[in-house]
Amino acid sequence: MLIEFYHIDAFTSRLFGGNPAAVCILDEWLPDETMQRIAGENFLPETAFCVKKPDTWYLRWFTPEIEMDLCGHATLGAAFVIRDFIDPSMESLVFSSCSGALPVSFRDGRIVLEFPSRPPFPCELPAVIARSVSIQPREVLKARDYILVYPSEEDVLKLDFDRRILGTINLDPGGIVVTARGRNADFVSRFFTPQASIFEDPVTGSAHCSLVPYWSRVLGKESLHACQLSKRGGELFCRNTEKSVFITGKAVLFCRGSIVI
């Protein structure tokens, strides 16, 4: 059996930037165990599996270890593949996922994702996170992920975690976001998953379902420019509404081929 395979760099306009994702186009769903093993073999932050039915495209996401409830960069990568290699005339589509319907549109060379809004709420910082992080946050919130807010971009850049301590907490399927106002963007962030083999995620679209409502309220702005400060770097253009977060970015193809199973 041959599976169409694409390796996409998402939320970037250059190769080796943004967040890499695998996109696999299927005729029918494979067993969950098989998809999980393919994602583990790919060893990219996420592998997206897409199945086309008469009414919609169905979409699922797997890290090398688990199935995720929502993933931004692999959704962007899947939309890029469908538009560029399957149906170039397409102007929009709607993915069906475990997080509901995810509308996508294509505008001026960019891909616009409409994701559910997940506003975060103040919470106590778990002791294990407090012990593991090198700089204590100014504010702590939580939705799916813990969000640690810092006074400056410099704090976000230089902070670190003791992974030996942090590894004792299980946040599946969430993680830890660190964020601050940006120098050249409205806000910046980094994202960490203690339970994952890839500890720091290069660009995390799904985390912006919570970051955008938060910073929209703090800054009093509906439209926001965001940067993720990983080594690969990523850029997201976001818009906040009452029920949705619109996340816009670009993607580039690194390679394509077939998986043989």
C-alpha positions in Angstrom: 0.0 0.0 0.0 1.3 3.5 -1.0 0.4 6.6 1.0 0.9 10.0 -0.5 3.3 11.9 1.8 4.3 15.5 2.1 6.7 17.2 4.4 5.6 20.9 4.9 7.2 23.8 6.8 4.3 25.7 8.2 3.9 29.3 9.5 6.9 30.4 7.4 7.8 31.5 3.9 11.3 29.9 3.9 12.6 26.3 4.1 13.9 25.2 7.4 11.8 27.7 9.2 8.4 27.5 11.0 7.1 24.1 12.2 7.6 20.9 10.1 4.6 18.7 9.6 3.9 15.5 7.7 0.7 15.3 5.7 -0.6 11.9 4.6 -3.5 11.6 2.1 -5.6 8.5 2.7 -8.6 6.9 0.9 -9.9 5.5 4.1 -8.7 5.7 7.8 -6.0 3.3 8.8 -6.1 1.6 12.2 -5.2 4.1 14.9 -2.2 2.0 15.9 -0.9 2.2 12.3 -1.3 6.0 12.1 0.4 6.4 15.5 3.3 4.2 14.3 3.6 6.3 11.1 3.7 9.5 13.1 6.4 7.9 15.3 8.4 6.9 12.3 8.1 10.4 10.8 9.3 11.9 14.1 8.1 15.3 13.2 6.1 17.4 15.7 2.8 16.4 14.0 1.6 14.2 11.3 -1.8 15.1 9.7 -3.9 12.3 8.2 -6.6 13.5 5.7 -9.5 11.5 4.2 -11.7 13.0 1.5 -15.4 12.1 1.6 -18.1 13.5 -0.7 -19.2 16.1 1.9 -15.9 17.2 3.5 -12.3 16.6 4.3 -11.7 14.7 7.5 -8.6 15.5 9.5 -6.7 13.9 12.5 -3.3 14.8 14.0 -0.7 12.6 15.7 2.5 13.5 17.5 5.2 10.8 17.7 3.5 9.7 20.9 -0.2 10.6 21.0 -3.2 11.7 19.0 -3.9 15.5 19.5 -7.2 17.3 20.0 -6.2 20.2 17.8 -3.1 21.3 15.8 -2.6 24.5 13.9 0.6 24.0 11.9 -0.4 20.6 10.6 -3.8 21.9 9.6 -2.1 24.7 7.7 0.1 22.1 6.1 -2.8 19.9 5.1 -4.7 22.8 3.6 -1.5 23.8 1.7 -1.2 20.3 0.3 -4.8 20.1 -0.8 -4.8 23.5 -2.4 -1.4 23.2 -4.2 -1.3 19.5 -5.2 -4.9 18.2 -5.3 -7.3 21.1 -6.1 -5.5 24.3 -7.2 -8.9 26.0 -8.0 -10.0 25.7 -4.4 -10.8 29.0 -2.5 -11.9 27.5 0.8 -12.6 24.2 2.5 -13.9 22.9 5.9 -12.1 20.2 7.8 -14.1 17.9 10.0 -12.2 17.1 13.2 -12.6 16.0 16.8 -12.5 19.7 17.6 -15.4 20.4 15.3 -15.6 22.0 11.9 -12.4 24.0 11.0 -13.0 26.4 8.1 -10.0 27.3 5.9 -9.7 30.0 3.2 -6.9 31.0 0.8 -6.2 34.7 0.5 -3.3 36.5 -1.3 -0.9 33.6 -1.0 -1.8 33.0 2.7 -3.9 30.4 4.4 -6.5 31.5 7.0 -7.6 29.0 9.7 -10.7 29.6 11.7 -10.2 27.8 15.1 -12.3 27.7 18.2 -11.6 30.4 20.8 -10.3 28.9 24.1 -10.0 31.9 26.5 -7.7 31.1 29.4 -8.5 31.8 33.0 -6.3 32.7 36.0 -5.1 29.7 38.0 -2.4 28.6 40.5 0.9 27.5 39.1 1.5 23.8 39.8 4.4 23.4 42.2 6.3 21.1 39.8 6.2 23.8 37.0 7.3 26.5 39.5 10.3 24.3 40.6 11.3 23.6 37.0 11.2 27.0 35.4 14.2 29.3 35.7 12.2 32.5 35.9 8.9 32.8 37.8 6.0 34.2 35.7 4.1 37.4 36.5 0.8 35.8 35.8 -0.5 32.3 35.3 -3.6 31.2 33.3 -5.0 27.9 31.9 -7.2 26.7 29.1 -5.9 23.5 27.5 -2.4 24.7 28.2 -0.8 26.5 31.1 0.1 30.0 30.1 2.9 31.7 31.9 3.0 35.5 31.3 6.3 37.4 31.6 7.2 41.1 31.8 9.4 41.1 28.7 10.4 39.3 25.5 13.9 38.9 26.9 12.5 36.8 29.8 10.8 34.5 27.3 13.9 34.1 25.2 16.3 33.3 28.1 14.1 31.2 30.4 14.6 27.5 30.6 13.0 24.4 32.2 14.6 21.6 34.2 13.2 18.8 32.2 14.1 16.2 34.9 11.7 17.9 37.2 9.1 18.8 34.6 9.0 15.3 33.3 7.1 14.2 36.4 4.0 16.0 35.2 1.7 14.7 32.5 -0.2 17.4 30.6 -1.4 15.4 27.6 -2.6 16.7 25.3 -1.6 20.2 26.5 1.6 21.9 27.3 3.2 25.0 28.8 3.1 28.4 26.9 5.4 31.2 28.0 4.5 34.6 26.6 5.1 38.4 26.7 4.6 41.5 24.8 6.9 41.6 21.8 9.4 44.2 20.5 8.5 43.7 16.8 5.2 41.9 17.3 2.2 42.4 19.5 3.2 39.3 21.5 5.7 36.5 21.5 5.6 33.0 22.9 7.3 29.6 23.2 5.7 26.3 23.8 6.9 23.2 25.8 5.5 19.7 26.1 7.0 17.9 29.0 5.7 14.5 28.0 6.8 14.7 24.3 10.1 13.6 22.7 10.2 17.0 21.0 10.3 19.2 24.1 10.0 22.6 22.5 7.5 22.9 19.7 8.7 25.3 17.0 5.3 27.0 16.2 2.1 26.1 18.0 -1.0 27.3 16.2 -3.4 25.7 18.7 -1.9 27.6 21.6 -3.0 30.8 19.9 -6.6 29.8 20.5 -5.9 30.9 24.0 -3.1 33.4 23.5 -5.1 35.6 21.0 -8.1 36.1 23.3 -5.8 36.9 26.2 -3.6 39.4 24.3 -6.6 40.9 22.5 -8.1 41.8 25.9 -4.8 43.0 27.4 -3.9 45.1 24.3 -7.4 46.2 23.3 -6.8 45.0 19.8 -8.8 42.7 17.5 -6.0 42.0 15.0 -2.6 40.8 16.4 0.8 40.0 15.0 2.4 37.1 16.8 5.9 35.5 16.7 7.0 32.2 18.2 10.6 32.5 19.4 11.8 29.0 18.8 15.1 28.3 17.0 13.2 27.8 13.7 10.9 30.8 14.4 7.4 31.3 13.2 5.0 34.2 12.3 1.3 34.3 12.7 -1.3 37.0 11.9 -4.3 36.6 14.1 -7.8 38.1 14.6 -9.9 37.6 17.6 -13.7 37.3 17.6 -16.2 36.2 20.3 -16.3 32.5 19.3 -13.3 32.1 16.9 -9.7 32.8 16.4 -8.5 33.4 12.9 -4.8 32.4 12.3 -3.1 33.3 9.1 0.2 32.0 7.8 2.2 30.7 4.9 3.7 27.3 4.2 6.4 25.8 1.9 7.0 22.2 0.6 10.2 20.5 1.8 9.7 17.1 0.1 7.0 14.7 -1.1 6.9 11.0 -1.8 5.2 7.8 -0.7 5.0 5.8 2.5 5.0 2.0 1.8 3.1 -0.1 4.4 
